[in-house]
Amino acid sequence: MKKIFLSLFVIALISSCQTEKTPELGNREITGVIAEMTEVMIHDVTNPPLAARFFTYACLAGYEVVAQNDKAYRSMQGVLNGYPAMEKPNVSGHSTHLSAVLAMLKTAQKMQPSGKRLEKLEKQLLDSCRTVGFSDEVIEQSATYALEVSKQMLKYAKADQYNRISNYPRYTPSEKAGSWYPTPPGYFAPVEPYFNTVRPFTLDSAAQFKPAPPAAYSTDKSSSFYRMLLQNQKEGGNSLTEEHRQIAAFWDCNPFALENNGHMMVGLKKISPGAHWLGITGIACTKAKKSFAESLKIYTAVAIGLTDGFICCWDEKYRSNRVRPETAIRKLIDPDWKPFLQTPPFPEYLSGHSTISAASEVILTHYFGDHFEYTDTVEEPYGLKARTFHSFREAATEAGLSRFYGGIHFMDAIDQGRAQGLKVGKWVVKKVG
């Protein structure tokens, strides 16, 4: 799949450059970087909140280059929390677009554990630039410009306190009734229990949009919790319609999925929820024929919404620490019950998919309108058929419901996650848009 992608990347570059008197890049090159970053994250089994963080800093590095060279776009200083006045490199003769793409790549190479794998894409990009007419001097100056911006962006990233998380006490799951506990088949340790300590990009605090508390755990058959439990058992597991199975699978995006293969557990190749929405962003930018600078601005806004959405959501997850349907149903109703999807390794409330999908919906609707129809082909490389949507709201609502169909979330987590995500999206648009 990767060889095919790199070939298509070169073809797209040549196609976009041949229509210009002076060689220049287009939004497809941004899409190419995002796609290759996604492949690296799949390789590294990067968790969803951390993946969003990687995407955001890479996009910001590219956007900073544009803002320094195009008066139509403003710097993020004074917009994002702690964002410094980034010094414009004293470099002449560079290509703004090439510098922006290289800044994305150089930032991702340093932040992602296997970021060195992105060097192949960088080499492929530069070879293609030479083919379509970029001089060695322009390429060299663009790379110098990109590196200087990337260094400043990495300094900004280091100050967000994520690197302190490894020093915090190891999180121990509670054995209290109704609390989250690792589930089969992987019994993975909890993911990012301290992600709410990371500096948000736009939020005043991780708890700015704190949701209503979840329905309290109860064994009382007349309680709200028990009624939701029965609803999940009957409708959110193996008794799904074919349409609901397809929806659940399409939005699964679980990097931790495992499959029994005889005596071995085999990891399944799946992207993160954030990567899926950034893929949708690329589809929309291409369909709407957005310019390079416009596309990079939109990618950056969506990525910011993803990270801040995860920070909000994870803040609540480890506050309420609610049990997953799989654990509760097996304990209280049916010891053999299994969800259609594998349960992710973190507490149930809120639904992360609902939160970040709603945030992405608001941001994308801001740039493309209420009734933007598109075909989502993001999951095709992973063996899933494309789905067509008449709006981002339709897609985001379906993404949230997919978690109920998959048997891994209760409905209040989906509804409240959506409510939180809408607030995050509106806040990001107000700040960045």
C-alpha positions as CSV (number, residue, x, y, z in Angstrom):
1,M,0.0,0.0,0.0
2,K,2.8,2.4,0.9
3,K,4.6,2.0,-2.5
4,I,1.3,2.8,-4.3
5,F,0.8,5.8,-2.1
6,L,4.3,7.2,-2.8
7,S,3.8,6.8,-6.5
8,L,0.5,8.6,-6.4
9,F,2.2,11.3,-4.3
10,V,4.7,11.9,-7.1
11,I,2.0,11.9,-9.8
12,A,0.0,14.4,-7.8
13,L,3.0,16.7,-7.4
14,I,3.8,16.7,-11.1
15,S,0.2,17.2,-12.1
16,S,-0.2,20.2,-9.7
17,C,3.1,21.8,-10.8
18,Q,2.7,21.4,-14.5
19,T,-0.3,23.8,-14.6
20,E,1.8,26.6,-13.2
21,K,4.4,28.9,-14.9
22,T,6.4,28.6,-11.7
23,P,6.5,25.2,-10.0
24,E,4.4,25.2,-6.8
25,L,2.7,22.7,-4.5
26,G,-1.0,22.1,-3.9
27,N,-3.2,20.8,-1.1
28,R,-2.5,17.2,-2.3
29,E,1.0,17.5,-0.9
30,I,-0.4,18.4,2.6
31,T,-2.7,15.4,2.2
32,G,0.3,13.2,1.4
33,V,2.1,14.2,4.5
34,I,-0.9,13.6,6.7
35,A,-1.4,10.1,5.1
36,E,2.2,9.2,5.6
37,M,2.1,10.4,9.2
38,T,-0.9,8.2,9.7
39,E,1.0,5.2,8.3
40,V,3.8,5.9,10.8
41,M,1.3,6.1,13.7
42,I,-0.2,2.8,12.6
43,H,3.3,1.3,12.7
44,D,3.8,2.7,16.2
45,V,0.3,1.9,17.5
46,T,0.0,5.5,18.5
47,N,-3.0,6.2,20.8
48,P,-5.7,8.6,19.6
49,P,-5.0,11.6,21.8
50,L,-1.3,11.5,21.2
51,A,-1.9,11.1,17.4
52,A,-4.0,14.2,17.4
53,R,-1.1,16.1,19.2
54,F,1.4,14.9,16.6
55,F,-0.9,16.1,13.7
56,T,-1.5,19.5,15.3
57,Y,2.1,20.4,15.8
58,A,3.0,19.3,12.3
59,C,0.1,21.3,10.8
60,L,1.0,24.3,12.9
61,A,4.6,24.2,11.6
62,G,3.4,24.3,8.0
63,Y,0.8,27.0,8.8
64,E,3.4,29.2,10.5
65,V,5.5,29.2,7.3
66,V,2.4,30.4,5.3
67,A,1.5,33.0,8.0
68,Q,5.1,34.4,7.8
69,N,4.9,34.8,4.0
70,D,1.2,35.6,3.2
71,K,-0.5,38.6,4.8
72,A,-3.9,37.0,4.3
73,Y,-3.1,34.6,7.1
74,R,-2.3,35.6,10.7
75,S,0.1,34.0,13.1
76,M,-1.2,32.0,16.0
77,Q,0.5,34.2,18.5
78,G,-2.2,35.6,20.8
79,V,-4.6,33.0,19.5
80,L,-3.2,29.7,20.9
81,N,-2.2,29.3,24.5
82,G,1.5,30.0,25.0
83,Y,2.2,30.4,21.3
84,P,5.4,32.4,21.0
85,A,6.4,35.1,18.5
86,M,8.2,32.8,16.1
87,E,11.1,34.4,14.4
88,K,11.0,34.5,10.6
89,P,14.1,32.8,9.2
90,N,16.5,35.0,7.4
91,V,16.3,33.0,4.2
92,S,15.6,34.3,0.7
93,G,14.8,32.4,-2.5
94,H,12.7,29.8,-0.8
95,S,9.3,28.4,-1.9
96,T,6.7,29.1,0.7
97,H,4.7,26.0,-0.1
98,L,7.7,23.7,-0.2
99,S,9.0,25.2,3.0
100,A,5.6,24.6,4.6
101,V,5.4,20.9,3.6
102,L,9.0,20.3,4.7
103,A,8.3,22.0,8.0
104,M,5.5,19.6,8.6
105,L,7.7,16.6,7.7
106,K,10.6,17.8,9.8
107,T,8.4,18.4,12.8
108,A,6.7,15.0,12.5
109,Q,10.1,13.2,12.1
110,K,11.2,14.5,15.5
111,M,7.9,14.0,17.3
112,Q,6.8,10.5,16.1
113,P,8.7,7.6,17.6
114,S,9.3,6.1,14.1
115,G,9.5,9.5,12.4
116,K,12.7,8.6,10.7
117,R,10.5,6.6,8.3
118,L,9.2,9.9,6.9
119,E,12.7,10.6,5.4
120,K,11.7,8.5,2.5
121,L,8.7,10.7,1.7
122,E,10.9,13.8,2.1
123,K,13.4,12.4,-0.4
124,Q,10.7,11.4,-2.8
125,L,9.2,14.9,-2.5
126,L,12.4,16.7,-3.3
127,D,13.3,14.4,-6.2
128,S,9.9,15.2,-7.6
129,C,10.4,18.9,-7.1
130,R,13.6,18.7,-9.2
131,T,11.7,16.8,-11.9
132,V,9.1,19.6,-12.3
133,G,11.6,22.5,-12.3
134,F,12.6,23.5,-8.7
135,S,16.2,24.5,-8.7
136,D,18.7,23.0,-6.2
137,E,19.0,26.5,-4.6
138,V,15.3,26.9,-4.1
139,I,15.1,23.4,-2.6
140,E,18.1,24.1,-0.3
141,Q,16.7,27.4,0.9
142,S,13.3,25.9,1.4
143,A,14.7,23.1,3.5
144,T,16.7,25.6,5.6
145,Y,13.6,27.8,6.2
146,A,11.6,24.7,7.1
147,L,14.2,23.4,9.6
148,E,14.4,26.8,11.4
149,V,10.6,27.0,11.8
150,S,10.4,23.3,12.9
151,K,12.9,23.9,15.6
152,Q,10.8,26.7,17.0
153,M,7.7,24.6,16.8
154,L,9.3,21.7,18.6
155,K,10.3,24.0,21.4
156,Y,6.7,25.1,21.7
157,A,5.6,21.5,21.7
158,K,8.0,20.6,24.4
159,A,6.5,23.2,26.7
160,D,3.0,21.6,26.6
161,Q,3.9,19.4,29.5
162,Y,3.3,16.1,27.7
163,N,6.8,15.0,28.5
164,R,6.1,15.2,32.2
165,I,3.5,12.5,32.1
166,S,6.1,9.7,32.3
167,N,7.1,11.0,35.7
168,Y,3.5,10.7,37.1
169,P,2.6,7.7,39.3
170,R,1.5,4.6,37.3
171,Y,-2.3,4.6,37.0
172,T,-3.9,1.7,38.8
173,P,-7.5,0.8,37.7
174,S,-10.0,0.8,40.5
175,E,-11.7,-2.4,41.5
176,K,-14.7,-0.5,42.8
177,A,-18.0,-1.7,41.4
178,G,-18.9,0.3,38.3
179,S,-15.4,1.5,37.6
180,W,-13.5,0.8,34.4
181,Y,-11.2,-2.2,34.3
182,P,-9.1,-3.6,31.4
183,T,-11.0,-5.9,29.0
184,P,-10.1,-8.8,26.8
185,P,-8.5,-9.9,24.6
186,G,-5.6,-7.6,25.1
187,Y,-6.2,-6.3,28.7
188,F,-4.3,-3.2,27.7
189,A,-3.2,-0.7,30.4
190,P,-5.3,2.5,30.5
191,V,-4.4,5.0,27.7
192,E,-3.2,8.5,28.6
193,P,-4.8,8.8,32.1
194,Y,-3.0,12.2,32.5
195,F,-3.7,13.7,29.1
196,N,-5.8,16.4,30.8
197,T,-2.5,17.8,32.1
198,V,-1.3,18.7,28.6
199,R,-1.6,22.4,27.7
200,P,-4.7,22.9,25.5
201,F,-4.3,24.9,22.3
202,T,-7.4,27.1,22.8
203,L,-9.2,26.0,25.9
204,D,-9.1,27.9,29.2
205,S,-8.7,24.5,30.9
206,A,-9.4,20.8,30.3
207,A,-12.6,21.1,32.4
208,Q,-13.9,24.2,30.5
209,F,-16.7,22.2,29.0
210,K,-17.2,19.7,31.8
211,P,-20.3,17.6,31.0
212,A,-23.1,16.4,33.2
213,P,-22.1,13.4,35.2
214,P,-23.0,10.0,33.8
215,A,-25.8,7.8,34.9
216,A,-24.6,6.2,38.1
217,Y,-23.7,2.5,38.2
218,S,-26.5,0.4,39.7
219,T,-27.7,-3.2,39.8
220,D,-31.3,-2.0,40.3
221,K,-33.2,-3.1,37.3
222,S,-35.3,0.0,37.4
223,S,-32.3,2.4,37.3
224,S,-31.2,4.4,34.3
225,F,-27.9,2.6,34.2
226,Y,-29.5,-0.8,34.1
227,R,-31.9,0.2,31.4
228,M,-29.0,1.4,29.3
229,L,-27.2,-1.9,30.0
230,L,-30.2,-3.9,28.7
231,Q,-30.3,-1.6,25.6
232,N,-26.7,-2.3,24.9
233,Q,-27.1,-6.0,25.4
234,K,-30.1,-6.2,23.0
235,E,-29.1,-3.7,20.4
236,G,-25.4,-2.9,20.6
237,G,-23.7,-6.2,20.2
238,N,-24.0,-9.2,17.9
239,S,-27.7,-8.7,17.1
240,L,-27.0,-5.9,14.7
241,T,-28.5,-5.3,11.3
242,E,-26.0,-5.5,8.4
243,E,-26.2,-1.7,8.0
244,H,-25.4,-1.1,11.6
245,R,-22.5,-3.6,11.3
246,Q,-21.1,-1.6,8.4
247,I,-21.4,1.7,10.3
248,A,-19.7,0.3,13.4
249,A,-16.8,-1.2,11.3
250,F,-16.4,2.0,9.2
251,W,-15.9,4.2,12.2
252,D,-14.0,1.7,14.4
253,C,-10.6,3.4,14.1
254,N,-9.2,1.3,17.0
255,P,-5.4,1.2,16.9
256,F,-5.4,-1.5,19.7
257,A,-7.6,-4.0,17.9
258,L,-6.4,-7.6,18.1
259,E,-7.5,-10.8,16.4
260,N,-7.1,-14.4,17.6
261,N,-5.1,-16.4,15.1
262,G,-4.7,-19.9,16.6
263,H,-2.3,-19.5,19.5
264,M,-1.3,-16.0,18.6
265,M,-2.8,-12.5,18.9
266,V,-2.4,-10.5,15.7
267,G,-2.7,-6.7,15.6
268,L,-5.1,-5.3,13.0
269,K,-4.1,-2.3,10.9
270,K,-6.4,0.6,11.8
271,I,-6.1,4.4,11.8
272,S,-7.0,6.7,14.7
273,P,-10.3,8.7,14.8
274,G,-8.4,11.9,14.3
275,A,-6.6,10.5,11.2
276,H,-10.0,9.6,9.8
277,W,-11.3,13.2,10.2
278,L,-8.2,14.7,8.8
279,G,-8.7,12.4,5.8
280,I,-12.2,13.8,5.5
281,T,-10.7,17.3,5.6
282,G,-8.4,16.4,2.7
283,I,-11.4,15.1,0.7
284,A,-13.3,18.3,1.3
285,C,-10.4,20.6,0.4
286,T,-9.9,18.7,-2.8
287,K,-13.6,18.8,-3.8
288,A,-13.9,22.5,-3.0
289,K,-10.6,23.2,-4.8
290,K,-9.2,25.1,-1.8
291,S,-5.8,26.7,-2.3
292,F,-2.7,25.4,-0.6
293,A,-2.8,28.1,2.1
294,E,-6.6,27.6,2.6
295,S,-6.2,23.9,2.9
296,L,-3.4,24.1,5.5
297,K,-5.4,26.6,7.5
298,I,-8.4,24.2,7.6
299,Y,-6.2,21.2,8.4
300,T,-4.6,23.1,11.3
301,A,-8.0,24.2,12.7
302,V,-9.4,20.7,12.5
303,A,-6.2,19.3,14.2
304,I,-6.5,21.8,17.0
305,G,-10.1,20.8,17.5
306,L,-9.1,17.2,17.7
307,T,-6.5,17.7,20.4
308,D,-8.6,20.1,22.5
309,G,-11.5,17.7,22.1
310,F,-9.4,14.8,23.4
311,I,-8.1,16.8,26.3
312,C,-11.7,17.7,27.3
313,C,-13.0,14.2,26.8
314,W,-10.0,12.5,28.6
315,D,-10.5,14.9,31.5
316,E,-13.9,13.5,32.0
317,K,-13.0,9.8,31.3
318,Y,-10.7,9.6,34.2
319,R,-12.9,11.7,36.4
320,S,-16.1,9.5,36.1
321,N,-14.0,6.4,35.4
322,R,-17.2,4.5,34.3
323,V,-17.2,0.8,33.5
324,R,-17.6,-0.4,29.8
325,P,-20.7,-2.2,28.7
326,E,-18.7,-5.4,28.1
327,T,-17.6,-5.6,31.7
328,A,-21.0,-4.7,33.2
329,I,-23.1,-6.9,30.9
330,R,-20.9,-10.0,31.6
331,K,-21.1,-9.4,35.3
332,L,-24.8,-8.6,35.7
333,I,-26.6,-10.2,32.7
334,D,-24.7,-12.5,30.4
335,P,-21.2,-13.8,31.1
336,D,-20.7,-14.8,27.4
337,W,-21.8,-11.5,25.9
338,K,-19.3,-9.9,23.5
339,P,-19.5,-6.5,21.8
340,F,-19.3,-6.3,18.0
341,L,-16.2,-4.1,18.3
342,Q,-13.3,-4.6,20.6
343,T,-13.5,-2.4,23.7
344,P,-10.8,0.3,23.7
345,P,-8.5,0.5,26.8
346,F,-9.8,3.5,28.7
347,P,-12.9,4.4,30.7
348,E,-16.3,4.7,29.0
349,Y,-17.7,8.1,29.7
350,L,-17.5,10.3,27.5
351,S,-17.4,8.8,24.0
352,G,-14.2,10.1,22.4
353,H,-15.6,9.5,18.9
354,S,-18.7,11.5,19.6
355,T,-16.6,14.4,21.1
356,I,-14.0,14.8,18.4
357,S,-16.4,14.0,15.5
358,A,-18.8,16.8,16.7
359,A,-15.9,19.2,17.1
360,S,-14.7,18.4,13.6
361,E,-18.2,18.7,12.2
362,V,-18.5,22.3,13.5
363,I,-15.1,23.3,12.2
364,L,-15.5,21.8,8.8
365,T,-19.1,23.2,8.4
366,H,-17.6,26.6,9.2
367,Y,-15.3,26.4,6.2
368,F,-17.5,24.4,3.8
369,G,-21.1,25.0,4.7
370,D,-24.1,23.1,6.2
371,H,-24.8,20.9,3.2
372,F,-21.5,19.8,1.9
373,E,-21.9,16.4,0.3
374,Y,-18.8,14.1,-0.1
375,T,-17.8,10.5,-0.3
376,D,-15.6,9.3,2.5
377,T,-12.9,7.0,1.0
378,V,-10.5,7.2,3.9
379,E,-11.0,3.6,5.0
380,E,-10.7,2.1,1.6
381,P,-7.0,1.3,2.0
382,Y,-8.0,-0.7,5.1
383,G,-10.6,-2.8,3.3
384,L,-13.8,-0.9,4.0
385,K,-16.2,0.5,1.4
386,A,-16.6,4.2,1.0
387,R,-19.7,5.9,2.5
388,T,-21.4,9.1,1.1
389,F,-22.6,11.8,3.4
390,H,-24.8,14.9,2.7
391,S,-23.2,16.9,5.5
392,F,-20.5,16.8,8.2
393,R,-23.2,16.7,10.8
394,E,-24.6,13.5,9.3
395,A,-21.2,11.9,9.4
396,A,-20.4,13.0,12.9
397,T,-23.8,11.8,14.2
398,E,-23.2,8.4,12.5
399,A,-19.7,8.2,14.0
400,G,-21.1,8.7,17.5
401,L,-23.9,6.1,17.0
402,S,-21.3,3.6,15.7
403,R,-20.0,3.3,19.2
404,F,-23.4,2.1,20.4
405,Y,-23.8,-0.3,17.5
406,G,-20.3,-1.6,18.3
407,G,-21.4,-2.3,21.9
408,I,-18.6,-0.2,23.5
409,H,-20.5,2.9,24.7
410,F,-23.7,3.7,26.5
411,M,-26.1,6.2,24.9
412,D,-25.5,8.9,27.5
413,A,-21.8,8.9,26.8
414,I,-22.6,9.3,23.1
415,D,-25.1,12.1,23.6
416,Q,-23.0,14.0,26.1
417,G,-19.8,13.5,24.1
418,R,-21.5,15.1,21.1
419,A,-22.7,18.0,23.2
420,Q,-19.1,18.6,24.5
421,G,-17.7,18.3,21.0
422,L,-20.0,20.9,19.6
423,K,-18.9,23.3,22.3
424,V,-15.2,22.6,21.6
425,G,-15.7,23.1,17.9
426,K,-17.5,26.4,18.3
427,W,-14.8,27.6,20.7
428,V,-12.0,26.6,18.2
429,V,-13.8,28.4,15.4
430,K,-14.2,31.5,17.6
431,K,-10.5,31.5,18.4
432,V,-8.9,30.3,15.1
433,G,-11.5,30.7,12.4
